Amino acid sequence: MDEQPPPAACTIAGSDSGGGAGIQADLKTFVALGVWGTTVITAVTAQNTRGVLGYTMVPEDTVLLQLEAVLADFDIRAIKTGMLGTAGMIRAVARHLPRGIPLVVDPVMVATSG
């Protein structure tokens, strides 16, 4: 009897070096819910429990390539967005999201503390 893989979800957000937000927090939530987590990283942040020291945006074309790679290989059942950073990134990601997959939007533009 073949075991079915867990359902897969994708988080499109920034990476939090402190592990308390962004991609890292989303992956922890996915695991707790029994979901296979995939990621599209939009920004790399330097932050901890005391604050945000800075962040660097991932180029739009790299973000879209990550999304293409994930969608080509996994049966994504849900997508969550977080830190998208710029209006241009929001538009680009929105244009490339497949229709019919449930979407959770966390309206984070940039990393903040607290």
N, CA, C and O atoms as a GROMACS GRO file, in nm:
protein
  456
    1MET      N    1   0.085  -0.117   0.000
    1MET     CA    2   0.000   0.000   0.000
    1MET      C    3   0.090   0.124   0.000
    1MET      O    4   0.170   0.144   0.091
    2ASP      N    5   0.074   0.204  -0.102
    2ASP     CA    6   0.155   0.325  -0.112
    2ASP      C    7   0.103   0.433  -0.019
    2ASP      O    8  -0.017   0.460  -0.012
    3GLU      N    9   0.197   0.493   0.053
    3GLU     CA   10   0.161   0.602   0.143
    3GLU      C   11   0.149   0.730   0.062
    3GLU      O   12   0.238   0.763  -0.016
    4GLN      N   13   0.042   0.802   0.082
    4GLN     CA   14   0.021   0.929   0.013
    4GLN      C   15   0.111   1.036   0.074
    4GLN      O   16   0.126   1.043   0.196
    5PRO      N   17   0.171   1.118  -0.011
    5PRO     CA   18   0.250   1.229   0.045
    5PRO      C   19   0.158   1.330   0.112
    5PRO      O   20   0.040   1.339   0.076
    6PRO      N   21   0.209   1.404   0.208
    6PRO     CA   22   0.125   1.504   0.273
    6PRO      C   23   0.088   1.613   0.172
    6PRO      O   24   0.159   1.633   0.074
    7PRO      N   25  -0.022   1.684   0.197
    7PRO     CA   26  -0.055   1.795   0.108
    7PRO      C   27   0.056   1.900   0.114
    7PRO      O   28   0.124   1.914   0.215
    8ALA      N   29   0.074   1.972   0.004
    8ALA     CA   30   0.181   2.072  -0.003
    8ALA      C   31   0.122   2.213  -0.007
    8ALA      O   32   0.017   2.236  -0.066
    9ALA      N   33   0.192   2.305   0.057
    9ALA     CA   34   0.156   2.446   0.054
    9ALA      C   35   0.282   2.526   0.023
    9ALA      O   36   0.394   2.478   0.043
   10CYS      N   37   0.263   2.647  -0.026
   10CYS     CA   38   0.376   2.733  -0.060
   10CYS      C   39   0.364   2.866   0.014
   10CYS      O   40   0.257   2.927   0.014
   11THR      N   41   0.471   2.908   0.074
   11THR     CA   42   0.476   3.041   0.135
   11THR      C   43   0.568   3.129   0.052
   11THR      O   44   0.681   3.090   0.020
   12ILE      N   45   0.520   3.246   0.020
   12ILE     CA   46   0.595   3.344  -0.059
   12ILE      C   47   0.619   3.463   0.032
   12ILE      O   48   0.529   3.544   0.055
   13ALA      N   49   0.740   3.473   0.086
   13ALA     CA   50   0.764   3.573   0.191
   13ALA      C   51   0.913   3.593   0.213
   13ALA      O   52   0.997   3.532   0.147
   14GLY      N   53   0.944   3.679   0.310
   14GLY     CA   54   1.082   3.705   0.347
   14GLY      C   55   1.133   3.602   0.446
   14GLY      O   56   1.056   3.537   0.516
   15SER      N   57   1.265   3.589   0.450
   15SER     CA   58   1.332   3.500   0.543
   15SER      C   59   1.373   3.578   0.667
   15SER      O   60   1.437   3.683   0.656
   16ASP      N   61   1.337   3.528   0.784
   16ASP     CA   62   1.366   3.594   0.912
   16ASP      C   63   1.481   3.522   0.981
   16ASP      O   64   1.466   3.408   1.025
   17SER      N   65   1.597   3.588   0.991
   17SER     CA   66   1.714   3.524   1.052
   17SER      C   67   1.690   3.485   1.198
   17SER      O   68   1.759   3.396   1.249
   18GLY      N   69   1.596   3.549   1.265
   18GLY     CA   70   1.565   3.515   1.403
   18GLY      C   71   1.468   3.399   1.417
   18GLY      O   72   1.450   3.347   1.527
   19GLY      N   73   1.406   3.358   1.307
   19GLY     CA   74   1.318   3.243   1.307
   19GLY      C   75   1.178   3.266   1.360
   19GLY      O   76   1.100   3.171   1.368
   20GLY      N   77   1.144   3.389   1.396
   20GLY     CA   78   1.014   3.414   1.456
   20GLY      C   79   0.906   3.463   1.362
   20GLY      O   80   0.791   3.477   1.403
   21ALA      N   81   0.940   3.488   1.238
   21ALA     CA   82   0.843   3.541   1.142
   21ALA      C   83   0.879   3.490   1.003
   21ALA      O   84   0.971   3.411   0.985
   22GLY      N   85   0.804   3.537   0.906
   22GLY     CA   86   0.835   3.507   0.767
   22GLY      C   87   0.833   3.359   0.734
   22GLY      O   88   0.758   3.281   0.792
   23ILE      N   89   0.918   3.323   0.638
   23ILE     CA   90   0.926   3.186   0.588
   23ILE      C   91   0.943   3.086   0.703
   23ILE      O   92   0.877   2.982   0.705
   24GLN      N   93   1.031   3.118   0.796
   24GLN     CA   94   1.058   3.023   0.905
   24GLN      C   95   0.933   2.996   0.989
   24GLN      O   96   0.905   2.880   1.021
   25ALA      N   97   0.859   3.099   1.023
   25ALA     CA   98   0.737   3.080   1.102
   25ALA      C   99   0.632   3.004   1.021
   25ALA      O  100   0.561   2.919   1.075
   26ASP      N  101   0.622   3.036   0.892
   26ASP     CA  102   0.526   2.965   0.807
   26ASP      C  103   0.557   2.816   0.800
   26ASP      O  104   0.467   2.733   0.811
   27LEU      N  105   0.685   2.782   0.783
   27LEU     CA  106   0.723   2.640   0.775
   27LEU      C  107   0.692   2.567   0.905
   27LEU      O  108   0.648   2.452   0.903
   28LYS      N  109   0.714   2.633   1.019
   28LYS     CA  110   0.680   2.571   1.148
   28LYS      C  111   0.530   2.542   1.156
   28LYS      O  112   0.488   2.437   1.204
   29THR      N  113   0.450   2.636   1.108
   29THR     CA  114   0.305   2.618   1.107
   29THR      C  115   0.265   2.504   1.014
   29THR      O  116   0.182   2.422   1.050
   30PHE      N  117   0.325   2.500   0.896
   30PHE     CA  118   0.294   2.392   0.801
   30PHE      C  119   0.323   2.256   0.864
   30PHE      O  120   0.240   2.165   0.856
   31VAL      N  121   0.439   2.242   0.927
   31VAL     CA  122   0.476   2.115   0.990
   31VAL      C  123   0.374   2.078   1.098
   31VAL      O  124   0.332   1.962   1.106
   32ALA      N  125   0.335   2.174   1.179
   32ALA     CA  126   0.238   2.148   1.287
   32ALA      C  127   0.104   2.100   1.232
   32ALA      O  128   0.031   2.027   1.299
   33LEU      N  129   0.073   2.141   1.109
   33LEU     CA  130  -0.054   2.103   1.046
   33LEU      C  131  -0.040   1.980   0.956
   33LEU      O  132  -0.137   1.939   0.893
   34GLY      N  133   0.079   1.921   0.951
   34GLY     CA  134   0.100   1.803   0.868
   34GLY      C  135   0.108   1.833   0.720
   34GLY      O  136   0.075   1.748   0.637
   35VAL      N  137   0.153   1.952   0.687
   35VAL     CA  138   0.162   1.998   0.548
   35VAL      C  139   0.309   2.006   0.506
   35VAL      O  140   0.393   2.052   0.583
   36TRP      N  141   0.339   1.962   0.383
   36TRP     CA  142   0.474   1.976   0.326
   36TRP      C  143   0.490   2.121   0.284
   36TRP      O  144   0.412   2.171   0.203
   37GLY      N  145   0.590   2.188   0.336
   37GLY     CA  146   0.610   2.330   0.307
   37GLY      C  147   0.710   2.353   0.195
   37GLY      O  148   0.818   2.295   0.194
   38THR      N  149   0.672   2.438   0.102
   38THR     CA  150   0.764   2.485  -0.002
   38THR      C  151   0.776   2.636   0.014
   38THR      O  152   0.688   2.701   0.071
   39THR      N  153   0.886   2.692  -0.039
   39THR     CA  154   0.909   2.835  -0.017
   39THR      C  155   0.950   2.908  -0.143
   39THR      O  156   1.015   2.853  -0.232
   40VAL      N  157   0.911   3.033  -0.147
   40VAL     CA  158   0.959   3.130  -0.244
   40VAL      C  159   1.006   3.249  -0.161
   40VAL      O  160   0.925   3.319  -0.101
   41ILE      N  161   1.137   3.270  -0.157
   41ILE     CA  162   1.192   3.375  -0.071
   41ILE      C  163   1.199   3.507  -0.147
   41ILE      O  164   1.260   3.515  -0.253
   42THR      N  165   1.136   3.609  -0.090
   42THR     CA  166   1.129   3.741  -0.153
   42THR      C  167   1.231   3.839  -0.097
   42THR      O  168   1.268   3.936  -0.163
   43ALA      N  169   1.278   3.812   0.024
   43ALA     CA  170   1.373   3.902   0.090
   43ALA      C  171   1.450   3.824   0.194
   43ALA      O  172   1.402   3.724   0.248
   44VAL      N  173   1.570   3.870   0.222
   44VAL     CA  174   1.650   3.813   0.330
   44VAL      C  175   1.664   3.923   0.435
   44VAL      O  176   1.716   4.030   0.406
   45THR      N  177   1.617   3.895   0.556
   45THR     CA  178   1.622   3.996   0.661
   45THR      C  179   1.729   3.963   0.763
   45THR      O  180   1.762   3.846   0.785
   46ALA      N  181   1.781   4.067   0.824
   46ALA     CA  182   1.871   4.054   0.939
   46ALA      C  183   1.791   4.103   1.058
   46ALA      O  184   1.778   4.224   1.080
   47GLN      N  185   1.737   4.010   1.135
   47GLN     CA  186   1.653   4.050   1.248
   47GLN      C  187   1.663   3.946   1.358
   47GLN      O  188   1.706   3.833   1.338
   48ASN      N  189   1.621   3.991   1.476
   48ASN     CA  190   1.617   3.904   1.592
   48ASN      C  191   1.502   3.949   1.679
   48ASN      O  192   1.416   4.025   1.633
   49THR      N  193   1.498   3.906   1.803
   49THR     CA  194   1.386   3.943   1.890
   49THR      C  195   1.389   4.091   1.928
   49THR      O  196   1.289   4.143   1.978
   50ARG      N  197   1.500   4.157   1.906
   50ARG     CA  198   1.512   4.299   1.943
   50ARG      C  199   1.479   4.395   1.830
   50ARG      O  200   1.448   4.512   1.855
   51GLY      N  201   1.484   4.347   1.708
   51GLY     CA  202   1.452   4.438   1.598
   51GLY      C  203   1.508   4.393   1.464
   51GLY      O  204   1.571   4.288   1.452
   52VAL      N  205   1.482   4.477   1.366
   52VAL     CA  206   1.526   4.452   1.229
   52VAL      C  207   1.648   4.539   1.202
   52VAL      O  208   1.643   4.661   1.215
   53LEU      N  209   1.759   4.475   1.166
   53LEU     CA  210   1.881   4.548   1.135
   53LEU      C  211   1.886   4.589   0.988
   53LEU      O  212   1.952   4.687   0.953
   54GLY      N  213   1.818   4.516   0.904
   54GLY     CA  214   1.814   4.547   0.762
   54GLY      C  215   1.758   4.432   0.682
   54GLY      O  216   1.733   4.323   0.736
   55TYR      N  217   1.739   4.456   0.554
   55TYR     CA  218   1.692   4.349   0.466
   55TYR      C  219   1.735   4.378   0.323
   55TYR      O  220   1.762   4.492   0.287
   56THR      N  221   1.741   4.272   0.244
   56THR     CA  222   1.774   4.282   0.103
   56THR      C  223   1.666   4.210   0.025
   56THR      O  224   1.635   4.094   0.055
   57MET      N  225   1.610   4.276  -0.074
   57MET     CA  226   1.508   4.214  -0.157
   57MET      C  227   1.574   4.118  -0.257
   57MET      O  228   1.682   4.146  -0.308
   58VAL      N  229   1.508   4.008  -0.282
   58VAL     CA  230   1.550   3.914  -0.386
   58VAL      C  231   1.499   3.969  -0.519
   58VAL      O  232   1.385   4.015  -0.525
   59PRO      N  233   1.579   3.967  -0.624
   59PRO     CA  234   1.533   4.020  -0.752
   59PRO      C  235   1.404   3.951  -0.799
   59PRO      O  236   1.385   3.830  -0.780
   60GLU      N  237   1.317   4.030  -0.861
   60GLU     CA  238   1.186   3.982  -0.905
   60GLU      C  239   1.197   3.857  -0.993
   60GLU      O  240   1.120   3.762  -0.975
   61ASP      N  241   1.292   3.856  -1.087
   61ASP     CA  242   1.304   3.740  -1.175
   61ASP      C  243   1.342   3.613  -1.098
   61ASP      O  244   1.299   3.504  -1.134
   62THR      N  245   1.421   3.627  -0.994
   62THR     CA  246   1.458   3.512  -0.911
   62THR      C  247   1.338   3.462  -0.831
   62THR      O  248   1.320   3.342  -0.814
   63VAL      N  249   1.258   3.554  -0.781
   63VAL     CA  250   1.135   3.517  -0.709
   63VAL      C  251   1.044   3.437  -0.802
   63VAL      O  252   0.990   3.333  -0.763
   64LEU      N  253   1.026   3.486  -0.923
   64LEU     CA  254   0.937   3.417  -1.017
   64LEU      C  255   0.992   3.281  -1.059
   64LEU      O  256   0.915   3.188  -1.080
   65LEU      N  257   1.124   3.268  -1.070
   65LEU     CA  258   1.184   3.138  -1.100
   65LEU      C  259   1.160   3.039  -0.986
   65LEU      O  260   1.133   2.921  -1.011
   66GLN      N  261   1.170   3.086  -0.862
   66GLN     CA  262   1.142   2.999  -0.747
   66GLN      C  263   0.997   2.950  -0.753
   66GLN      O  264   0.970   2.832  -0.732
   67LEU      N  265   0.905   3.043  -0.782
   67LEU     CA  266   0.763   3.008  -0.789
   67LEU      C  267   0.740   2.906  -0.901
   67LEU      O  268   0.667   2.808  -0.882
   68GLU      N  269   0.801   2.928  -1.016
   68GLU     CA  270   0.789   2.835  -1.128
   68GLU      C  271   0.840   2.696  -1.089
   68GLU      O  272   0.777   2.595  -1.120
   69ALA      N  273   0.954   2.691  -1.022
   69ALA     CA  274   1.012   2.563  -0.981
   69ALA      C  275   0.920   2.487  -0.886
   69ALA      O  276   0.900   2.366  -0.902
   70VAL      N  277   0.865   2.557  -0.789
   70VAL     CA  278   0.776   2.493  -0.691
   70VAL      C  279   0.650   2.442  -0.760
   70VAL      O  280   0.609   2.328  -0.739
   71LEU      N  281   0.587   2.527  -0.841
   71LEU     CA  282   0.461   2.489  -0.904
   71LEU      C  283   0.479   2.375  -1.005
   71LEU      O  284   0.386   2.297  -1.027
   72ALA      N  285   0.597   2.364  -1.065
   72ALA     CA  286   0.622   2.259  -1.164
   72ALA      C  287   0.640   2.122  -1.100
   72ALA      O  288   0.624   2.020  -1.168
   73ASP      N  289   0.674   2.117  -0.973
   73ASP     CA  290   0.711   1.990  -0.911
   73ASP      C  291   0.619   1.943  -0.799
   73ASP      O  292   0.619   1.825  -0.765
   74PHE      N  293   0.540   2.032  -0.742
   74PHE     CA  294   0.458   1.998  -0.627
   74PHE      C  295   0.311   2.025  -0.656
   74PHE      O  296   0.276   2.117  -0.729
   75ASP      N  297   0.226   1.942  -0.597
   75ASP     CA  298   0.081   1.961  -0.606
   75ASP      C  299   0.041   2.058  -0.495
   75ASP      O  300  -0.005   2.017  -0.388
   76ILE      N  301   0.058   2.186  -0.522
   76ILE     CA  302   0.033   2.289  -0.421
   76ILE      C  303  -0.117   2.303  -0.398
   76ILE      O  304  -0.194   2.325  -0.492
   77ARG      N  305  -0.158   2.290  -0.271
   77ARG     CA  306  -0.299   2.297  -0.235
   77ARG      C  307  -0.338   2.431  -0.174
   77ARG      O  308  -0.457   2.462  -0.163
   78ALA      N  309  -0.238   2.511  -0.134
   78ALA     CA  310  -0.264   2.643  -0.077
   78ALA      C  311  -0.137   2.727  -0.088
   78ALA      O  312  -0.026   2.675  -0.087
   79ILE      N  313  -0.158   2.858  -0.100
   79ILE     CA  314  -0.046   2.952  -0.108
   79ILE      C  315  -0.069   3.061  -0.004
   79ILE      O  316  -0.181   3.109   0.014
   80LYS      N  317   0.039   3.100   0.064
   80LYS     CA  318   0.034   3.212   0.158
   80LYS      C  319   0.140   3.313   0.118
   80LYS      O  320   0.253   3.277   0.088
   81THR      N  321   0.102   3.439   0.116
   81THR     CA  322   0.200   3.544   0.091
   81THR      C  323   0.226   3.621   0.219
   81THR      O  324   0.138   3.637   0.304
   82GLY      N  325   0.349   3.669   0.231
   82GLY     CA  326   0.389   3.753   0.342
   82GLY      C  327   0.458   3.875   0.287
   82GLY      O  328   0.402   3.947   0.205
   83MET      N  329   0.581   3.899   0.332
   83MET     CA  330   0.656   4.017   0.290
   83MET      C  331   0.688   4.012   0.140
   83MET      O  332   0.770   3.932   0.096
   84LEU      N  333   0.621   4.098   0.065
   84LEU     CA  334   0.648   4.109  -0.078
   84LEU      C  335   0.733   4.232  -0.110
   84LEU      O  336   0.797   4.236  -0.215
   85GLY      N  337   0.734   4.329  -0.023
   85GLY     CA  338   0.832   4.437  -0.029
   85GLY      C  339   0.802   4.557  -0.115
   85GLY      O  340   0.823   4.670  -0.071
   86THR      N  341   0.754   4.534  -0.236
   86THR     CA  342   0.728   4.647  -0.326
   86THR      C  343   0.598   4.622  -0.403
   86THR      O  344   0.553   4.509  -0.416
   87ALA      N  345   0.541   4.730  -0.454
   87ALA     CA  346   0.421   4.717  -0.536
   87ALA      C  347   0.450   4.635  -0.661
   87ALA      O  348   0.366   4.557  -0.706
   88GLY      N  349   0.569   4.653  -0.718
   88GLY     CA  350   0.608   4.576  -0.836
   88GLY      C  351   0.613   4.427  -0.808
   88GLY      O  352   0.570   4.346  -0.890
   89MET      N  353   0.666   4.390  -0.692
   89MET     CA  354   0.673   4.249  -0.654
   89MET      C  355   0.533   4.192  -0.634
   89MET      O  356   0.504   4.080  -0.675
   90ILE      N  357   0.446   4.271  -0.571
   90ILE     CA  358   0.308   4.226  -0.550
   90ILE      C  359   0.243   4.198  -0.685
   90ILE      O  360   0.181   4.093  -0.703
   91ARG      N  361   0.257   4.290  -0.780
   91ARG     CA  362   0.197   4.271  -0.912
   91ARG      C  363   0.256   4.149  -0.983
   91ARG      O  364   0.182   4.070  -1.042
   92ALA      N  365   0.387   4.134  -0.978
   92ALA     CA  366   0.453   4.022  -1.046
   92ALA      C  367   0.406   3.888  -0.989
   92ALA      O  368   0.372   3.796  -1.064
   93VAL      N  369   0.404   3.877  -0.857
   93VAL     CA  370   0.361   3.752  -0.794
   93VAL      C  371   0.215   3.726  -0.827
   93VAL      O  372   0.178   3.613  -0.862
   94ALA      N  373   0.130   3.828  -0.817
   94ALA     CA  374  -0.012   3.812  -0.846
   94ALA      C  375  -0.036   3.762  -0.988
   94ALA      O  376  -0.123   3.677  -1.011
   95ARG      N  377   0.041   3.812  -1.083
   95ARG     CA  378   0.026   3.770  -1.224
   95ARG      C  379   0.062   3.623  -1.244
   95ARG      O  380   0.012   3.559  -1.336
   96HIS      N  381   0.148   3.570  -1.160
   96HIS     CA  382   0.197   3.434  -1.178
   96HIS      C  383   0.133   3.330  -1.085
   96HIS      O  384   0.168   3.212  -1.092
   97LEU      N  385   0.042   3.372  -1.001
   97LEU     CA  386  -0.025   3.276  -0.913
   97LEU      C  387  -0.129   3.198  -0.993
   97LEU      O  388  -0.206   3.257  -1.069
   98PRO      N  389  -0.131   3.067  -0.978
   98PRO     CA  390  -0.231   2.989  -1.049
   98PRO      C  391  -0.371   3.014  -0.994
   98PRO      O  392  -0.388   3.037  -0.874
   99ARG      N  393  -0.468   3.009  -1.079
   99ARG     CA  394  -0.607   3.028  -1.037
   99ARG      C  395  -0.657   2.899  -0.972
   99ARG      O  396  -0.612   2.789  -1.004
  100GLY      N  397  -0.750   2.914  -0.880
  100GLY     CA  398  -0.814   2.799  -0.819
  100GLY      C  399  -0.746   2.742  -0.696
  100GLY      O  400  -0.799   2.650  -0.634
  101ILE      N  401  -0.630   2.795  -0.660
  101ILE     CA  402  -0.562   2.749  -0.539
  101ILE      C  403  -0.593   2.849  -0.428
  101ILE      O  404  -0.573   2.969  -0.447
  102PRO      N  405  -0.641   2.803  -0.313
  102PRO     CA  406  -0.669   2.896  -0.203
  102PRO      C  407  -0.546   2.981  -0.169
  102PRO      O  408  -0.433   2.932  -0.165
  103LEU      N  409  -0.572   3.109  -0.144
  103LEU     CA  410  -0.466   3.206  -0.116
  103LEU      C  411  -0.491   3.276   0.016
  103LEU      O  412  -0.600   3.328   0.039
  104VAL      N  413  -0.390   3.277   0.102
  104VAL     CA  414  -0.394   3.352   0.227
  104VAL      C  415  -0.297   3.468   0.211
  104VAL      O  416  -0.179   3.447   0.184
  105VAL      N  417  -0.346   3.590   0.228
  105VAL     CA  418  -0.263   3.709   0.212
  105VAL      C  419  -0.238   3.773   0.348
  105VAL      O  420  -0.331   3.819   0.414
  106ASP      N  421  -0.112   3.774   0.388
  106ASP     CA  422  -0.069   3.848   0.507
  106ASP      C  423  -0.009   3.976   0.451
  106ASP      O  424   0.099   3.973   0.392
  107PRO      N  425  -0.075   4.090   0.470
  107PRO     CA  426  -0.034   4.213   0.400
  107PRO      C  427   0.091   4.280   0.458
  107PRO      O  428   0.088   4.394   0.502
  108VAL      N  429   0.202   4.205   0.455
  108VAL     CA  430   0.329   4.258   0.504
  108VAL      C  431   0.406   4.315   0.385
  108VAL      O  432   0.430   4.244   0.287
  109MET      N  433   0.443   4.442   0.393
  109MET     CA  434   0.525   4.500   0.286
  109MET      C  435   0.673   4.489   0.321
  109MET      O  436   0.754   4.450   0.236
  110VAL      N  437   0.709   4.522   0.445
  110VAL     CA  438   0.849   4.517   0.488
  110VAL      C  439   0.857   4.461   0.629
  110VAL      O  440   0.759   4.463   0.703
  111ALA      N  441   0.975   4.412   0.666
  111ALA     CA  442   0.996   4.357   0.800
  111ALA      C  443   0.996   4.468   0.904
  111ALA      O  444   1.054   4.575   0.883
  112THR      N  445   0.930   4.442   1.016
  112THR     CA  446   0.930   4.536   1.128
  112THR      C  447   0.949   4.456   1.257
  112THR      O  448   0.927   4.335   1.259
  113SER      N  449   0.989   4.523   1.360
  113SER     CA  450   0.999   4.455   1.490
  113SER      C  451   0.869   4.474   1.565
  113SER      O  452   0.802   4.576   1.553
  114GLY      N  453   0.834   4.371   1.645
  114GLY     CA  454   0.715   4.379   1.727
  114GLY      C  455   0.598   4.349   1.652
  114GLY      O  456   0.488   4.351   1.706
   0.00000   0.00000   0.00000
